[in-house]
Amino acid sequence: GRAPKTNVQSSHIRHISLPLKQGNNGVDVDLCPTCVNTFDDLIYFVLDGIIELGIINTCDDICSYVTQKSGSPVLEAICSIGCDIVGVNEFIKLATEVDLDPIYFCESLKFCPINDNGDAKFISFIISPPHAQAYSTFIFDLTFESVNGTGTSQLLFNIQTIDAIKISSFFLIEAKKPGKYAERFSIDTTPDPDCESAVDPCEEWFPGVYNVTVMICNGECGSHHPHSQLYDMVKGSFQIDK
C-alpha cells in the first residue's frame, strides 16, 4: 500500500526548472532529493517493520522488510545505504523520532549536506500577470542571493485565499554555493473539480486579491530539529478579476 502523506501539498503550485542553473552540476543520481521525496514511504514501511519484526539486529533485517513490502529498488537503496552509514540502532532511533521531518532525517543519514553558517536573501519576487481571471496560470519568479552558500533548504509558499482555504506548497532547494539563484513556479487558478459534492475543502478562486508569502529556510521551514532556521521571507500578491 501507499503511505499516507503527512503534509498535504497543494497541487496548484508547480516548480518550473530554469535552464540556466548556477553551481551544482552533479552527474550522479542525487540521493538528497531522492531521500527527501521518498521519506513518507520509507518511514511508513520502516515503522511497519519495527512493529511486525519485533527484534531488529541488523540493517539487513529492516531493509529486507522494506524492500519486500514496498517492492521499490529506490527505497531499498535509501534504506540500505542510510542504515549502513549510521548503524541499525541509530537508524531505528531516527525513524521513530516524533515530528520527524524529511530534510533533518536525510541530513542525519548523510544524504543531504549540512551548512549551519549559510544564508539566503531574496532579491526579487515578481508575479505575472499581476491580475487575470480564474482559470489563468500565474508565474512566480524569485531570485535570491547567498553570501556563504546555503544548507539543504526549503521554499515554502503560503497563499491567503478569499474563501480562507489554506494553499501551501513546499519545495526542496538543494544546498547551494555562494551566488545568485533564480527559481520559477507556476500557479494554476483552475477551480478544483467537483466543488459542489466535495467533502474536503476545495479552492474556487473567487475574484479578489491573493496575498502570497514565500519563505526560504535552512532545513524544513518551522522545524524544531537542528540545522533549521528561517533565512528570509518575501511577500507579493496577485488579483483574480471578475
C-alpha positions, -999 to 999 in steps of 0.1 A, spaced: 0 0 0 9 36 -4 19 56 26 -4 84 38 11 118 33 17 137 65 20 172 49 -7 178 23 10 196 -6 -13 218 -27 -13 206 -63 -19 242 -76 17 253 -74 44 237 -96 82 242 -98 94 251 -133 131 242 -139 150 271 -153 176 261 -179 203 283 -165 215 268 -133 245 281 -114 266 259 -93 257 223 -87 260 202 -119 263 168 -103 264 139 -127 255 112 -101 220 104 -92 215 128 -64 205 109 -33 194 141 -13 162 148 -33 156 111 -37 158 106 1 135 136 8 110 127 -19 107 90 -7 107 99 30 70 93 37 70 59 21 103 48 37 92 58 72 58 41 67 75 8 58 102 11 85 77 17 113 56 -12 99 87 -34 100 95 -24 136 61 -35 147 60 -67 127 96 -79 132 98 -70 169 136 -77 171 158 -59 146 195 -68 149 209 -57 116 203 -32 88 195 -62 66 166 -72 88 148 -39 84 158 -31 49 148 -66 36 114 -60 51 112 -25 35 122 -40 1 99 -69 3 68 -49 13 74 -19 -10 89 -36 -40 109 -5 -46 146 -6 -55 148 31 -46 136 25 -10 159 -5 -8 189 17 -17 180 46 6 173 22 35 205 1 30 229 30 24 214 52 51 212 24 77 248 13 70 261 48 74 246 54 109 242 18 121 209 0 128 203 13 163 207 50 153 186 43 121 157 29 141 160 57 167 159 83 140 129 67 122 109 67 154 115 103 164 85 125 170 77 152 144 105 139 122 110 160 91 124 147 58 154 171 55 166 165 90 162 127 85 182 128 52 209 151 67 212 126 96 218 98 71 244 119 53 224 121 21 219 159 23 247 183 32 245 205 63 256 241 64 248 259 96 266 291 85 246 295 53 224 324 43 199 335 16 183 368 9 155 374 -16 164 400 -42 132 400 -61 97 384 -63 77 391 -94 42 377 -101 30 379 -136 5 388 -148 -5 410 -118 -41 402 -125 -62 378 -146 -94 358 -145 -97 325 -127 -85 295 -148 -53 315 -156 -18 305 -148 3 330 -129 41 328 -129 61 334 -97 97 345 -104 120 345 -73 157 354 -71 178 351 -41 214 356 -32 237 337 -8 270 351 5 281 319 24 262 293 5 231 275 18 223 243 37 198 219 23 169 243 21 132 246 16 110 272 -2 75 275 14 46 292 -2 15 303 16 -14 319 -2 -42 336 16 -74 329 -4 -107 347 -4 -126 316 8 -100 310 36 -88 276 22 -52 271 30 -30 268 0 5 259 9 34 243 -10 69 235 -2 99 227 -24 133 213 -17 162 236 -27 194 217 -27 225 232 -9 240 260 -29 274 276 -33 276 313 -28 259 331 -57 227 344 -72 199 319 -80 166 321 -98 136 299 -92 103 299 -112 70 285 -101 36 285 -118 2 286 -101 -29 273 -119 -61 290 -107 -85 265 -122 -111 258 -95 -109 223 -80 -133 199 -97 -164 186 -80 -166 216 -56 -203 211 -51 -200 175 -40 -166 177 -22 -164 168 14 -129 182 16 -125 219 13 -118 230 -23 -104 262 -38 -128 281 -61 -105 311 -69 -131 338 -62 -124 373 -75 -102 394 -52 -66 399 -41 -45 369 -31 -16 376 -8 14 353 -12 42 348 14 74 329 5 99 317 30 133 303 23 147 282 52 177 262 62 162 227 66 124 225 67 106 257 75 92 257 110 112 225 120 124 223 156 152 199 147 188 210 144 201 227 112 168 246 107 163 283 105 144 310 86 168 327 61 144 352 46 108 360 37 92 379 9 56 389 2 36 396 -30 1 395 -44 -20 388 -75 -56 396 -83 -83 374 -97 -106 396 -118 -144 392 -120 
